[in-house]
Amino acid sequence: MRFSLDTDTSKHFIKSYGPGWINVNEQQIRRSVVVTPERLITDWPPQTFTDLEGQHFETIMALEPEIVLLGTGDHQRFPHPRLIQALLTQGVGVEIMDTAAACRTYNIIMLEDRQVAAALLMIAAD
C-alpha cells in the first residue's frame, strides 16, 4: 500500500509497505525496524514474532516513547505480558496489531506530534 500525504520531511514517515518491505522516507527496509519521528533503527534484532524477547523492548524503552505500536507481521499476535512489562510499568501505552495497521496508525499518531515508536516485524513475503 502506498500513502500520499504532505509531511514534514525532517520526520520519519512510512510511505508504503508490502510483503517483506517497508518504505520510510523513500528508504526501503527489508528487515524488522523501529521507527520514531526522529529515529530509524534498521537493525532491530527480532525477525519473527517468536524471536521477540524482553531485551528487544528495552531498546524501545530507551527511546522514551509515550506509545509503542507493535506490528506483529501478517496477523495480530499478542506477546507474553512479561515481554512488554517494562514498558507498561513506566506508563508507556502499548498497542499490538498486524504490521499493516501499525504502519497506518504510526503515521496518524506521528502527525499529531506525539512520541510514538513503531516496532515492526515484516509482513511475510509470498
C-alpha positions as CSV (number, residue, x, y, z in Angstrom):
1,M,0.0,0.0,0.0
2,R,1.3,3.5,-0.8
3,F,0.3,6.6,1.1
4,S,0.0,10.1,-0.4
5,L,0.3,13.0,2.1
6,D,2.4,16.1,2.5
7,T,4.5,15.7,5.6
8,D,7.4,17.3,7.4
9,T,10.5,15.8,5.7
10,S,12.5,16.1,8.8
11,K,10.4,13.3,10.4
12,H,10.3,9.7,9.6
13,F,7.1,8.9,7.7
14,I,6.1,5.4,6.5
15,K,5.5,6.0,2.8
16,S,4.4,2.4,1.8
17,Y,4.7,-1.2,2.8
18,G,4.2,-4.7,1.4
19,P,5.3,-8.3,1.9
20,G,8.9,-8.2,3.0
21,W,9.5,-4.5,2.9
22,I,8.6,-1.1,4.4
23,N,9.5,2.3,2.8
24,V,10.4,5.0,5.3
25,N,11.1,8.4,3.7
26,E,12.0,6.7,0.4
27,Q,14.4,4.2,2.1
28,Q,13.3,0.6,1.5
29,I,13.8,-1.6,4.6
30,R,13.7,-5.4,4.3
31,R,14.1,-6.4,8.0
32,S,12.5,-5.6,11.3
33,V,12.7,-1.9,12.1
34,V,11.8,0.6,14.8
35,V,10.5,3.9,13.6
36,T,10.1,7.1,15.6
37,P,9.6,10.6,14.3
38,E,13.3,11.3,14.9
39,R,15.0,7.9,14.8
40,L,15.1,4.9,12.4
41,I,16.6,1.7,13.9
42,T,17.1,-0.7,11.0
43,D,19.0,-3.3,12.9
44,W,16.2,-4.3,15.4
45,P,17.1,-7.9,16.1
46,P,13.9,-9.9,16.1
47,Q,13.0,-11.0,12.6
48,T,9.9,-13.1,13.6
49,F,7.3,-13.0,16.3
50,T,8.8,-16.0,18.0
51,D,12.2,-14.1,18.2
52,L,10.8,-11.4,20.5
53,E,12.5,-11.1,23.9
54,G,12.3,-8.6,26.7
55,Q,15.6,-7.0,25.8
56,H,14.1,-6.0,22.4
57,F,11.5,-3.9,24.2
58,E,14.3,-2.4,26.5
59,T,15.8,-0.9,23.3
60,I,12.4,0.7,22.5
61,M,12.1,2.0,26.1
62,A,15.4,3.8,25.8
63,L,13.7,6.0,23.0
64,E,11.3,7.3,25.7
65,P,8.1,6.9,23.7
66,E,4.6,7.7,25.1
67,I,3.1,4.9,22.9
68,V,4.6,1.9,21.2
69,L,2.9,0.2,18.2
70,L,4.0,-3.4,17.8
71,G,3.4,-4.7,14.3
72,T,3.4,-8.4,14.5
73,G,3.6,-9.3,10.8
74,D,0.7,-10.7,8.8
75,H,-1.6,-11.2,11.7
76,Q,-2.2,-9.7,15.1
77,R,-0.4,-11.8,17.7
78,F,0.0,-10.9,21.4
79,P,3.4,-11.3,23.0
80,H,3.7,-12.8,26.5
81,P,2.9,-10.0,29.0
82,R,6.3,-10.3,30.7
83,L,7.9,-9.1,27.4
84,I,6.2,-5.7,27.5
85,Q,6.1,-5.3,31.3
86,A,8.9,-2.8,31.4
87,L,7.0,-0.5,29.0
88,L,3.8,-0.8,30.9
89,T,5.3,-0.2,34.4
90,Q,6.8,3.1,33.0
91,G,3.4,4.2,31.8
92,V,4.0,3.7,28.1
93,G,1.0,2.7,26.1
94,V,1.4,-0.5,24.0
95,E,-0.8,-1.2,21.1
96,I,-0.4,-4.6,19.3
97,M,-1.7,-5.0,15.8
98,D,-0.7,-6.5,12.4
99,T,2.2,-4.6,10.7
100,A,0.0,-3.0,8.0
101,A,-2.3,-1.5,10.7
102,A,0.8,-0.4,12.7
103,C,2.2,1.4,9.7
104,R,-1.0,3.3,9.1
105,T,-1.5,4.1,12.8
106,Y,2.1,5.3,13.2
107,N,1.6,7.9,10.6
108,I,-1.5,9.3,12.2
109,I,0.0,9.5,15.7
110,M,3.3,10.9,14.4
111,L,1.4,13.7,12.6
112,E,-0.2,14.6,16.0
113,D,3.3,15.3,17.2
114,R,3.2,12.6,19.8
115,Q,6.2,10.5,20.9
116,V,5.4,7.3,19.1
117,A,7.6,4.3,18.3
118,A,6.5,1.7,15.8
119,A,8.3,-1.7,16.2
120,L,7.6,-3.5,13.0
121,L,8.1,-7.1,12.1
122,M,7.9,-7.7,8.3
123,I,4.8,-8.9,6.6
124,A,5.7,-12.3,5.2
125,A,6.9,-12.3,1.5
126,D,4.9,-14.5,-0.8
